[in-house]
Amino acid sequence: MRKILAVLIVVLSAFNVAAQDFKPTNEDYDISESMIKASVTRTKYFIKDSFFGIGINSEEFLKDADRSKPTVIYLHGCNYDYPPYESALSKFYLELGFNFAVTDFIKRGDAKPACIVVNGVLVVRTNLRKRLPARVLELNAHIDWLKENGFKTIYVVGFSEGGMVIQRMNKAVDAVIIHAMTCIPLPPFARLPTNQNKYLQLISTNDPFLDREGAVTCEGRKGYETFSSAVGNAPTHHPFSDPSWAGRIKQFLGVDK
């Protein structure tokens, strides 16, 4: 009985790690091959920094992108509607000289923003059992598409909800970085990685959108031997809430800019 209660507590905490108020819903998502593969056409691509955030489409990207550069596939958070956070991420990785692919799950048509902030509390309303697997399928398709088109070095970066998605991925890439998301140790929301990707998790113990009980690091857990974690304590959900994290990412990726 004690073991059952312990498992229930962890599973319930998994519902709550992304927010202080979680309200599951019943939406479903189209996971047909045509919908999943079309994710690359719903993505905004950058081959250099743009002050106005103007990217290029998939056809232009294949035509103009430098395949010798690393390409970042970026997975947004639960609503993809907070420009300061999104722009901080794109600016940082583009300044490292990488290509940057900004995926957009919400743009697919049957998805919508899954969270809002009410009086400083993040309220999440979504069906994670369906949403996360659908996002993983789109990520997998994007990785395959880049490899098929000659992009050799691929990094995957996830912020907030996107950081939950990339804990479920099972494709081999060159590096994976989790911004502002806890370690999700149990199914159905995450699984032990089935690959040997190297992961870097960046997390604050005082992130207001992650309960103190939910701010869990992956490093040191059984089955997560390829994970390292950088822990801060700033009271914000910003992807770079700790000033040391930029340097930690550069060290992790082996760049010196």
Residue pairs with C-beta under 8 A, 6 or more apart in sequence:
7 186
10 185
10 186
11 186
13 211
13 213
13 214
14 184
14 185
14 186
14 189
14 190
15 22
15 24
15 128
16 22
16 211
16 213
16 214
17 181
17 182
17 184
17 210
17 211
17 214
17 215
17 216
18 78
18 115
18 122
18 124
18 160
18 161
18 164
18 181
18 182
18 209
18 210
18 214
19 115
19 121
19 122
19 123
19 124
19 209
20 121
20 122
20 123
20 208
20 209
20 211
21 118
21 121
21 122
21 123
21 124
22 124
23 123
23 124
23 125
24 125
24 126
24 127
24 128
25 125
25 126
25 127
26 127
27 110
27 111
27 112
27 126
27 127
27 130
27 131
28 110
28 127
28 130
29 108
29 110
29 111
29 130
29 131
29 134
30 108
30 110
30 134
31 133
31 134
31 137
35 108
36 137
36 138
36 141
37 141
37 145
38 108
39 103
39 105
39 108
39 138
39 141
39 142
40 58
40 141
40 142
40 145
41 57
41 58
42 103
42 104
42 107
42 108
43 58
43 101
43 102
43 103
43 104
43 142
44 55
44 56
44 57
44 101
44 102
44 104
45 55
45 56
45 57
45 58
45 60
45 61
45 65
45 99
45 100
45 101
45 102
46 55
46 56
46 90
46 94
46 99
46 100
46 101
46 102
47 56
47 61
47 64
47 65
47 66
47 99
48 94
49 90
49 91
49 94
49 95
53 83
53 87
53 90
55 102
56 64
61 99
61 101
62 149
65 71
65 99
65 151
66 99
67 149
67 150
67 151
67 152
68 152
69 97
69 98
69 99
69 153
70 97
70 98
70 99
70 153
70 154
70 155
70 174
70 253
71 98
71 99
71 100
71 101
71 146
71 151
71 153
71 154
71 155
72 93
72 98
72 99
72 100
72 101
72 155
72 156
72 157
73 101
73 103
73 139
73 142
73 143
73 146
73 154
73 155
73 156
73 157
74 89
74 90
74 93
74 100
74 101
74 102
74 103
74 157
74 158
74 159
74 162
75 103
75 105
75 135
75 139
75 156
75 157
75 158
75 159
75 161
75 162
75 163
75 165
75 166
76 86
76 102
76 103
76 104
76 105
76 159
76 160
76 161
76 162
77 85
77 115
77 159
77 160
77 161
77 162
78 113
78 114
78 115
78 124
78 126
78 160
78 161
79 106
79 113
79 114
79 115
79 116
80 86
80 104
80 105
80 106
80 113
81 113
84 238
85 159
85 237
85 238
85 239
86 102
86 159
88 238
88 239
88 240
89 157
89 159
89 179
89 239
90 100
90 102
92 240
92 246
92 249
93 100
93 157
94 100
95 257
96 250
96 253
96 255
96 257
97 255
97 257
98 155
99 151
101 142
101 146
103 138
103 139
103 142
105 111
105 134
105 135
105 138
106 112
106 113
111 131
111 134
114 124
114 125
114 126
114 131
114 161
115 122
115 123
115 124
115 125
115 126
115 161
116 122
116 123
116 125
117 123
120 208
122 208
122 209
122 237
128 164
128 188
128 189
129 188
129 189
132 164
132 165
132 168
132 189
133 168
135 162
135 165
136 165
136 168
136 169
136 170
139 156
139 165
139 166
139 169
139 171
140 169
140 170
140 171
143 154
143 156
143 171
143 173
144 171
146 154
147 154
153 174
154 173
154 174
155 173
155 174
155 175
155 176
155 177
155 253
156 166
156 169
156 173
156 175
156 176
156 177
157 166
157 176
157 177
157 179
158 164
158 165
158 166
158 176
158 177
158 178
158 179
158 181
159 179
159 180
159 181
159 239
160 179
160 180
160 181
160 209
160 237
161 181
162 179
162 181
163 178
163 179
163 180
163 181
163 201
164 181
164 184
164 189
164 190
166 176
166 178
167 178
167 181
167 183
167 184
167 190
167 191
167 193
167 218
168 189
168 190
168 191
169 176
169 193
169 195
169 197
170 193
170 194
170 195
171 195
172 195
172 196
172 197
173 197
175 197
175 198
175 199
175 200
175 252
175 253
176 197
176 198
176 199
176 200
177 199
177 200
177 201
177 202
177 249
177 252
178 199
178 200
178 201
178 202
178 203
178 218
179 202
179 239
179 240
180 202
180 203
180 204
180 207
180 209
180 210
180 237
180 238
180 239
180 241
181 201
181 203
181 210
182 203
182 210
182 214
182 215
182 216
183 190
183 201
183 216
183 217
183 218
183 221
183 224
183 227
183 229
184 190
185 216
185 221
192 223
192 224
193 199
193 223
193 224
193 226
196 226
197 226
198 226
198 228
198 252
199 218
199 224
199 226
199 227
199 228
200 227
200 228
200 229
200 230
200 248
200 249
200 252
201 217
201 218
201 219
201 227
201 228
201 229
201 230
202 229
202 230
202 232
202 239
202 240
202 242
202 245
202 248
202 249
203 210
203 215
203 217
203 229
203 230
203 231
203 232
204 210
204 215
204 231
204 232
204 233
204 234
204 235
204 236
204 237
204 241
204 242
205 212
205 215
205 231
205 232
205 233
206 212
206 215
206 233
206 234
206 235
207 215
207 234
207 235
207 236
207 237
207 241
208 235
208 236
208 237
209 237
210 237
217 229
217 231
218 224
218 227
218 229
219 227
219 228
219 229
221 227
228 252
230 242
230 244
230 245
230 248
232 241
232 242
232 244
232 245
233 242
234 241
234 242
240 246
250 256
250 257
